[in-house]
Amino acid sequence: MKQYRREEKRIARREKKAGEDGEIAEGLLCFDPKELRIHREQALMNARNVPILSRQRDMDVEKIRYPHVYDSQAEAMRTSAFIAGAKMILPEGIQRENNKIYEEVKIPYSEPMPVGFEEKPVYIQDLDEIGQLAFKGMRRLNRIQSIVFETAYNTNENMLICAPTGAGKTNIAMLTVLHEIRQHFQQGVIRKNEFKIVYVAPMKALAAEMTNYFSKRLEPLGIIVKELTGDMQLSKSEILRTQMLVTTPEKWDVVTRKSVGDVALSQIVKLLILDEVHLLHEDRGPVLESIVARTLRQVESTQSMIRILGLSATLPNYLDVATFLHVNPFIGLFYFDGRFRPVPLGQTFLGVKSANKVQQLNNMDEVCYESVLKQVKAGHQVMVFVHARNATVRTAMSLIERAKNNGQISYFLPTQGPEYGHAEKQVQKSRNKQVRELFPDGFSIHHAGMLRQDRNLVESLFFNGHIKVLVCTATLAWGVNLPAHAVIIKGTQIYAAKRGSFVDLGILDVMQIFGRAGRPQFDKFGEGIIITTHDKLSHYLSLLTQQNPIESQFLESLADNLNAEIALGTVTNVEEAVKWISYTYLYVRMRANPLVYGISHKAYQIDPTLAKHREQLVIEVGRKLDKARMIRFEERTGYFSSTDLGRTASHYYIKYSTIETFNEYFDAHKTESDIFAIVSKAEEFDQIKVREEEIEELDALLNNFCELSAPGGVENSYGKINILLQTYISRGEVDSFSLISDSAYVAQNAARIVRALFEIALRKRWPAMTYRLLNLSKVIDKRLWGWASPLRQFSVLPPHILTRLEEKNLTVDKLKDMRKDEIGHILHHVNIGLKVKQCVHQIPSVTMEASIQPITRTVLRVTLSVCPDFTWNDQVHGTVGEPWWIWVEDPTNDHIYHSENFLVLKKQVISKEAQLLVFTIPIFEPLPSQYYIRAVSDRWLGAEAVCIINFQHLILPERHPPHTELLDLQPLPVTALGCEAYEALYNFSHFNPVQTQIFHTLYHTDCNVLLGAPTGSGKTVAAELAIFRVFNRYPTSKAVYIAPLKALVRERMDDWKVRIEEKLGKKVIELTGDVTPDMKSISKADVIVTTPEKWDGISRSWQNRNYVKQVTILIIDEIHLLGEERGPVLEVIVSRTNFISSHTEKPVRIVGLSTALANARDLADWLNIRQMGLFNFRPSVRPVPLEVHIQGFPGQHYCPRMASMNKPTFQAIRSHSPAKPVLIFVSSRRQTRLTALELIAFLATEEDPKQWLNMDEREMENIIGTVRDSNLKLTLAFGIGMHHAGLHERDRKTVEELFVNCKVQVLIATSTLAWGVNFPAHLVIIKGTEYYDGKTRRYVDFPITDVLQMMGRAGRPQFDDQGKAVILVHDIKKDFYKKFLYEPFPVESSLLGVLSDHLNAEIAGGTITSKQDAMDYITWTYFFRRLIMNPSYYNLSDVSHDSVNKFLSNLVEKSLVELEHSYCIEMGEDNRSIEPLTYGRIASYYYLKHQTVKMFKERLKPECGTEELLSILSDAEEYTDLPVRHNEDHMNSELAKCLPLESNPHSFDSPHTKAHLLLQAHLSRTMLPCPDYDTDTKTVLDQALRVCQAMLDVAAHQGWLVTVLNITNLVQMVIQGRWLKDSSLLTIPHIENHHLHIFRKWSPGIKGPRAGHAGSIECLPELIHACGGKEHGFCSMIEKELPAPKMKQAWSFLSHLPVIDVGLSVKGWWDDSAEGHDELSITTVTSDKRNDNRWVRLHADQEYVLQVSLQRVSLGFHKGKQDSHAVTPRFPKSKDEGWFLILGEVDKRELIALKRVGYVRNHHVVSISFYTPEVPGRYIYTLYFMSDCYLGLDQQYDIHLHVTPASVSAQADEISDALTDLKVK
């Protein structure tokens, strides 16, 4: 301690030198952070050791001098006096007067603080340009602003500024705003979307004023400022576009309470300005506390920087407030006392002595009059403040009366003058009688009950001096900046509606009112006079001089605020709530002044941090909230969880006691009038009281405007509220001012409360009530009763027309059917017809069609198509969309089964596009007669639609057969395999129960098997058993294992490569889109592991692929995926396999593996399985039992809902698996990143933030060094891995390793991982069960199979005795998941959608040749089995033989017609037989959809350029599934600006446009906007080759030479990732445009014959030639430009390039040739055209063969075995090098022949046969030899043909000769 004291003295000394005022610059110089820290710590230590009794503490505080605190009060504790019987310490120089009417104390105005010699004003011209723009028109900052300038404008410190009113605090706020803007100012651009600034002003009036001020100042910077208050709502997009929001505390509280839509908003707030912080001790203080606490917690949890600036009047305990705002008192605390007032203030206190009430009032009036007169005589204006609206008029009248009686009225009369006349006119226009009457005498009144325009009028009159005395209420002091020389506060008793009695006027109000005294430009000083009763005199004196500290009011609203935090998810247990309270001002004051908050001295000593006390508070409030059902509070564990009711209360800002009222009175059967009565009892309206003078008018309102009864009548406050609400709806006129303001208040709150009730009813699933409340809330919004005509919502229709419409009872539907002239006729107003008609069509309406499919006997899937049916008008509907509510109700049970809110977008309305909603609802047996689906507009009265779901023709699916029971067998030892080699493969000694039960069937029989068992029960072993049987019995044949995902195939391969290939010596190969081995290795393989699509493609041409016929077993893993979108492929494979085995007479065994199935029997029938091979265990036979928790989350929108799941995710890890591995599944790559970052934020608040990292941090850093992905680098450091398809292969492997070895505890993955890789974890969290479907552009549910698969990853058989799964879902789906996670989900077929493509494949393959064949083919499918079992699902009306037949033949007919339109097939003459066409064959061969081939046929032309081909490529049907996620349309339009080719600007949300952009970006090598785009590009390129090859075949079929050449070029471009027009040198890695000059300038060092290429190098062949195969030759060219490793990569590319020599010869027959002379070689060297030797003489109309010999020229680059792979650094898949040989006639642009050639290893001869033209003459053919993967290596040769007629004699045997020749050769 001593050292600290010494330190402190030193600082104090240094301070003294620095000049008494502690001028800033100096202050900053002498404070280095170390000392500050010591100082701060010391202050805290002192505070800890100080006893609580305050006297000593004050002394201690005084010891520390803060640099920017100017507090004269400390020095002024000198003189003391007795005033009104109390001993007071007063400043010097006071005057006192005491007579029998009153005692008066005058405190003269203090001299302004002398300017310190260090103080320098800040001139605007010295600021940077941003500052100059914002402070345009000001010369310099005032004194206070200059003192705070340095801290405000150049640092990020939190600040608290206490200064007298009128000291220019707004500009200080401005300084901090500019500092924030300057931080986001880069390269001359303000990054407007990176920050938000929030200014919280206490009153709406003030908010409006501030908005105007800031808008004006910030306009030159292009910063948008908007007001966000109860009056001024902003839409989400408006908020996004604004940089600065001015709002009220309540509004900002609500905005930040909704974690959801505005998480993003509150996260980019960088500066929070709180105006009038001293409101902390008013009723609205708690709101400020909760905002600040929430912000501070956010700062700590997200480690983001949010600066807080508090502005307040001078308040005594500024240190407490500074502590609360986390302000460093040495830097950010500024306190300026009264000496800094722009106009010094003299204060007078008058205490009226009389005790008699009437006498007292009279004396007050008298004293008041004297004071007013004195000021007016001196020529000053006066404001008299009173405390009730009606008192304004009373006081003004009494003052005038006294003036007239004393004959002194002349002093008050306004000065006559030219402006006076004008003012008089304005006053006469006013609707306010009192203003008109008082004005001629120079008086006026002002209060909040007056109309806006009247208030403005009075303000301007006073400002211009036409009014001498203004009598007003305190709102004027707060809301409007209107100064006067003198202000008088008459009376200090104010009626507090909350308490229903009079209370003392608050000190803050007094200060605010006094702040209005003295006009800065005109007065040397101002005067403030307060007239009170004698007993209160000392009270106000002490308040104004010594100023009691401000206390916190937080306890009163603790319940509401705690509920808000729980609903937001930031507080989840008692411990967190206790911590949360420590951020409030309440906590600061509880420690400073425990007695006030009911904490005894002793308790405080025992518990100095008050932890126990806070816990007590929290628990009490928790119990209260739990009782009101707003939260669930488990006292045992201390956990809070939010309920729907609590969330609704929080979002709608409804008080706890109101909710209690609702719980008591609200049920499902209330009428409208009951609802109004309940609403009027809400606590929100407590402060509205019935005043005597209003009763009469209320009675009149009750009789004239109230449509419903108003219980309670006019005498009770709730009756009054009810009457006002109904009057408001009926648009009744209210006269008395107090009622006008009450009415506005009631209307605003009632709308909110009714909305809240609507949500409560919806959550409770009461249909009638929900409907009634939704309508009521619209009734209040629109101020129209429900029975009025909906057309009243249009302001364009005149009232008499509307009345007439209602009299004639013309409903909207009737009007829609009438013509406009009819309408005009009926309304006796001809021209109005059109207008009415337009309005009728603008009322939003929708048409709904529902189709239902039973999934099981208890669950229906409803597909609802909603089509908008109205005309859009931006003035009426806005520009976004119309919100609707939709729910399914069961009228008999009065229950809602499903509800959701959806938006009909403007573009959907204009294009009349239907929206599909898909949801599931329960049904019960016996079947109800019908359900209703009701759609109701959220905004419009009379806009609703109903759709009836009828159950009369519904056929429920068959009941499912029971599961296989798991028998209690002795576990089978591994030795049962009877083969040591097999036994050695397993690291366990016994099979598990499931494997034991199926062992015999799999290993010892050949029958087909279907095994349904939950994930993790060892199904892979089952597959291996079946494969071993093949090895044992049929060693020459093959086993095929089909897995649905490439990732699964990889996993199987990695495992089996080791176990089966290395240990058993059997060959295993992989066949996927990425890996296609050649025929030789396939025919040698024993096991083929492949994906469904690939095997389908291969087995399509089974007749001519021998290895397909050698397959004896087909193992299909995850066969339950039949029901998903890729399911049809599996159906086709199995059906085809059965078909093949019936043809080849060789049975193929099929083994299907799946999770537990509901309808296993159907699958088994389809797979030809008798009872023997069917094993379908129930989901509960998991080897590790599973415990599942499902939590529902509300919220319309996906992203916010995901955000609200982050905290529960963290909680789940904490409670279920604090130290064991955790897998979190999310739906998108973006979500992996967001979730990881949020979890890190939660970890940051823990004691040990790296608790999930189970390895040495240094080791981890080394690993992080090898990782490519930047986000992954960050998360791994905290023990969180991410896993998704967008990561680099190596990163994924790293993450997998770390997770499997428990080095990182948490892995966040996308759903593919559930299938792809078998990493079990102890806990699985499924965060959200929807994903964004790019095709339909909305969020759709994961297939239930995926969810089961993810859950299946929970529980590790080796380590856990149970697994845990936590599923976080959208609350409306909770029931659905509860049902299906426990009972298996039936698998339906989805073959219907893609039937045409599969039929086409069979037709092309020749298995289907007629319609009958097609029908038979369908009966082989699984679809057929299900059609019979669940007909309603497939829209089949009944299952009689005829209906089924008719249904199927229609199906076939429809598909065949489609195929015929796509040019794939041709129907025979007899309309039965079917012929395949070339296009169909192409589609089948390249596995394309028939629509794509159709598009090729229609869009390819004889001469297409590459750019046109690129857009044709991107329009392929294959790209329809490319996801276009949220906001990607904007990203696409941005990307398009950087790319060479135009895109259609209206289709940026189309997948095809995106594919086009990605391809262009790939070719231009443009930077992509986000990692998702990289993986999307990979997807696009994966498909591109297949599509291009098909395109090539289509063009070749047409014989279009130019198009064929361009497509070949397109293939090269796509593979190398460069445009054709770029130099081919750019395909070399790391060579960019700016390097080309090196090659152009290069000249070889060696001259003479050995010199390589001379002159500039423009293309790859020249470069290859120039290097001459020597690496150093190449390196010498570019060594200056590239570092060694890059050079190596470049050379590796260059040295792999194929150099091929081409030799040509023609074979065939010549009539004059001697025997054996049948081959002519053709020179490939260019020579003169006239030279006759080069013309090859051929006979007309004959077939000749062009032989092309290809010789690979090895430049001695490579030793060892050559690799057939091409070098394709930009292409994601490995690609074999290949060539196209294209023979064409250029003159006719005609293709003669096209041949594909594979890899040329050394020497290769290719034959191309062609016919010579029939007409003799000279022709030039050109042979193009083109690479299929490199740009710039193409060769072309002209072949000159001289065609002569042939003699007839030889024609006959010519052909046979030619053929034998060929054979001999």
Salt bridges, closest charged atoms under 4 A:
GLU7 OE2 - ARG10 NH2 3.40
GLU35 OE2 - ARG10 NH2 3.87
GLU35 OE2 - ARG14 NH1 3.90
ASP58 OD2 - ARG55 NH1 3.76
ASP60 OD1 - LYS63 NZ 3.58
GLU92 OE2 - ARG78 NH2 3.32
GLU103 OE2 - ARG96 NH2 3.83
GLU103 OE1 - HIS534 NE2 2.66
GLU119 OE1 - ARG143 NE 3.07
ASP128 OD2 - ARG182 NE 2.73
GLU180 OE2 - HIS184 NE2 3.12
GLU194 OE1 - HIS184 ND1 3.12
ASP231 OD1 - LYS204 NZ 3.42
GLU238 OE2 - LYS226 NZ 3.92
GLU250 OE2 - ARG284 NE 3.13
ASP253 OD2 - ARG257 NH2 3.51
ASP253 OD1 - ARG294 NH1 2.84
GLU276 OE1 - HIS278 NE2 3.18
GLU282 OE2 - HIS281 NE2 3.43
ASP320 OD2 - ARG589 NH1 2.29
ASP337 OD1 - ARG339 NE 3.14
ASP365 OD1 - LYS490 NZ 3.11
GLU366 OE1 - ARG402 NH1 2.48
ASP441 OD2 - LYS404 NZ 3.66
GLU459 OE2 - HIS446 NE2 2.95
ASP504 OD2 - LYS536 NZ 3.87
ASP523 OD2 - HIS485 ND1 3.21
ASP523 OD1 - ARG519 NH2 3.28
GLU527 OE2 - HIS485 NE2 3.31
GLU551 OE1 - ARG589 NE 2.93
GLU565 OE2 - ARG294 NE 2.87
GLU576 OE1 - LYS1207 NZ 3.13
ASP626 OD1 - ARG632 NH1 3.30
GLU634 OE1 - ARG636 NH2 3.42
GLU635 OE2 - ARG623 NE 2.48
ASP644 OD1 - ARG647 NH2 2.68
ASP644 OD1 - ARG763 NE 3.81
ASP667 OD2 - LYS670 NZ 3.39
GLU672 OE1 - ARG772 NE 3.89
GLU684 OE2 - ARG752 NH2 3.71
GLU694 OE2 - ARG691 NH1 2.78
GLU694 OE1 - LYS720 NZ 2.99
ASP742 OD2 - ARG691 NH1 3.49
ASP742 OD2 - LYS720 NZ 2.76
GLU806 OE2 - ARG792 NE 2.74
ASP821 OD1 - ARG819 NE 3.48
GLU822 OE2 - ARG819 NH1 3.36
ASP874 OD2 - LYS906 NZ 3.10
GLU882 OE2 - ARG939 NH1 3.57
GLU889 OE1 - ARG934 NE 3.15
GLU900 OE2 - HIS898 NE2 2.81
GLU925 OE2 - ARG857 NE 3.28
GLU925 OE2 - ARG959 NH2 3.75
ASP938 OD1 - ARG755 NH1 2.74
GLU965 OE2 - ARG1178 NH2 2.98
ASP1006 OD1 - ARG1029 NE 2.83
GLU1024 OE1 - ARG1059 NH2 2.85
ASP1054 OD1 - ARG1050 NH2 3.26
ASP1055 OD2 - ARG1052 NH2 3.19
ASP1055 OD2 - ARG1059 NH1 3.11
GLU1061 OE1 - LYS1057 NZ 3.29
GLU1070 OE1 - ARG1050 NH1 3.01
ASP1074 OD1 - LYS1046 NZ 3.33
GLU1093 OE1 - ARG1126 NH2 3.03
ASP1096 OD2 - ARG1100 NH2 3.49
ASP1096 OD1 - ARG1136 NH1 2.81
ASP1096 OD2 - HIS1398 ND1 3.99
GLU1118 OE1 - HIS1120 NE2 3.52
ASP1162 OD2 - ARG1426 NH1 2.21
ASP1165 OD1 - ARG1161 NH2 3.13
GLU1187 OE2 - HIS1189 NE2 2.83
GLU1246 OE2 - ARG1214 NH1 2.99
ASP1256 OD2 - ARG1258 NH2 3.58
GLU1257 OE1 - LYS1250 NZ 3.34
GLU1289 OE1 - ARG1292 NH2 2.88
GLU1289 OE2 - LYS1293 NZ 3.62
GLU1296 OE2 - HIS1283 NE2 2.82
GLU1330 OE2 - ARG1201 NH2 2.52
GLU1330 OE2 - HIS1370 ND1 3.99
GLU1330 OE2 - LYS1373 NZ 3.32
ASP1341 OD1 - LYS1373 NZ 3.32
ASP1360 OD1 - LYS1220 NZ 3.57
ASP1360 OD2 - HIS1322 ND1 3.26
ASP1360 OD1 - ARG1356 NH2 2.90
ASP1371 OD2 - ARG763 NH1 3.39
ASP1371 OD1 - HIS1370 NE2 3.68
ASP1375 OD2 - ARG765 NH1 3.22
GLU1383 OE1 - LYS1379 NZ 3.09
GLU1388 OE2 - ARG1426 NH2 2.87
GLU1402 OE2 - ARG1136 NH2 2.72
GLU1453 OE1 - LYS1411 NZ 2.62
GLU1458 OE1 - HIS1490 NE2 3.25
GLU1503 OE2 - ARG1789 NH1 2.87
GLU1508 OE2 - LYS1501 NZ 2.60
ASP1515 OD2 - ARG1499 NH1 2.62
ASP1521 OD1 - LYS1335 NZ 3.06
GLU1528 OE2 - ARG1525 NH1 2.79
GLU1528 OE1 - LYS1554 NZ 2.58
GLU1534 OE2 - LYS1537 NZ 3.02
ASP1549 OD2 - LYS907 NZ 3.23
ASP1549 OD2 - ARG1337 NH1 3.72
ASP1576 OD2 - ARG1525 NH1 3.02
ASP1576 OD2 - LYS1554 NZ 2.76
ASP1582 OD2 - LYS1046 NZ 3.89
ASP1593 OD1 - ARG1796 NH2 2.82
GLU1632 OE1 - ARG1618 NH2 3.35
GLU1658 OE1 - ARG1640 NE 3.43
GLU1681 OE1 - HIS1635 NE2 3.92
ASP1711 OD1 - HIS1739 NE2 3.15
ASP1712 OD2 - ARG1737 NH2 2.68
GLU1719 OE1 - LYS1865 NZ 3.29
ASP1728 OD2 - ARG1730 NH2 3.52
ASP1732 OD1 - ARG1818 NH2 3.54
ASP1776 OD1 - HIS1765 ND1 2.89
GLU1777 OE2 - ARG1752 NH1 3.10
ASP1828 OD2 - LYS1775 NZ 2.83
